[in-house]
């Protein structure tokens, strides 16, 4: 039955359950006179004010020193929407809900190219229940719109073999993504890597890693096209830097760009560690896989621990290391030399879990797309090294997306994908929903 479904039908069938969960969570808060304080604060103090400013001066916009640390793209889109529906906050919040739904449609739709539609829906459920996805959908907020662009950019790189002309679309999406959040310059990393893996360079990789993903007629055209199509995004970032005199508008440079966050990779892996157990349940024959790849797993565990120790990693409100479950755990754990033992343990486990999931994808003949996906997470996390604020909202969505799509690669083509995804990801979605409502009640 599924084999006869069109791509659009598969996308709809896979995405409506997580979208329904997302809408139930969003509307229950929206209509229940409740709020999420952090995204509401960002909306009221920053994003909505800039939308109103751009709306008042539309179609012109002054980006020299406006009231948000992100790029102006989202605010200009919302100001353009205001020209049609007015700048009533309720209407704009409804538009934000739509962006969150589109994000989930993209995630589930690409999963459905690898696994059954029900398995794709199960894999996407944790994102639908994420406090950060729900929070961005509730308010005028940049995150869901930006990650929606990333999903539609990254999906073809991971789940299909691109023709050179297809890189034109990825380059355009990278340009728009950078206009929304300048740190999304990281998207050119997986774009260029996908070009590399479609070039003769890929023949240098071990045959076990290449699997069946390497086309027989590889050429240099995809790589050349990928590099050229990434140039506009780089140019736009340079324009922003030249205009602002830094990575963010002047008024935010002491808040977001005053120091670096050397624990970013350790923290990002710790966030992955919170969710990884629910996705490790997807791995077929995990014992045999661990035995066959124990060297790689041990190496990743060591790297994860080291990455958590390269910079201060204790909870510190003044230095932007606070908020979210990871910092709460760190706050109540031992600290040695301003380095958190809890963060080191979580980071090591997160790295080991990723090694096991990537190994499972390689075993399933999906090594190259797993590399592209891992590159996207590594590149995304790298941008947080220059952000003073190490908040979980910057790491949560990329971590969940990484695990969700790795799960699809691990189970690609398997008849039991539905059974294997029916416990772990939905259970995580329930846990996240409960945490969401606990946060709302305590707000």
Secondary structure, 3 states (H helix, E strand, C coil): CHHHCCHHHHHHHHHHHHHHHHHHHHHHHHCCCCCCHHHHHHHHHHHHHHHHHHHHHCCCCCCCCCCCCCCCHHHHHHHHHHHHHCCCHHHHHHHHHHHHHHHHHHHHHHHCCCCCHHHHHHHHHHHHHCHHHHHHHHCCCCHHHHHHHHHHHHHHHHHCCCCHHHHHHHHHHHHHHHHHCHHHHHHHHHHHHHHHHCCHHHHHCCHHHHCCCCCCCCCCHHHHHHHHHHHHHHHHHHHHHHHHCCCCCHHHHHHHCCCCCCCHHHHHHHHHHHHHHHHHCCCCCHHHHHHHCHHHHHHHHHHHHHHCCCCCCCCEHHHCECCHHHHHHHHCCCEECCEEHHHHHHHHHHHHHHHHHHHHHHHCCCHHHHHHHHHHHHHHHHHHHHCCCCCCHHHHHHHHHHHHHHHHHHCCCCCCHHHHHCCHHHHHHHHHHHHHHHHHHHC
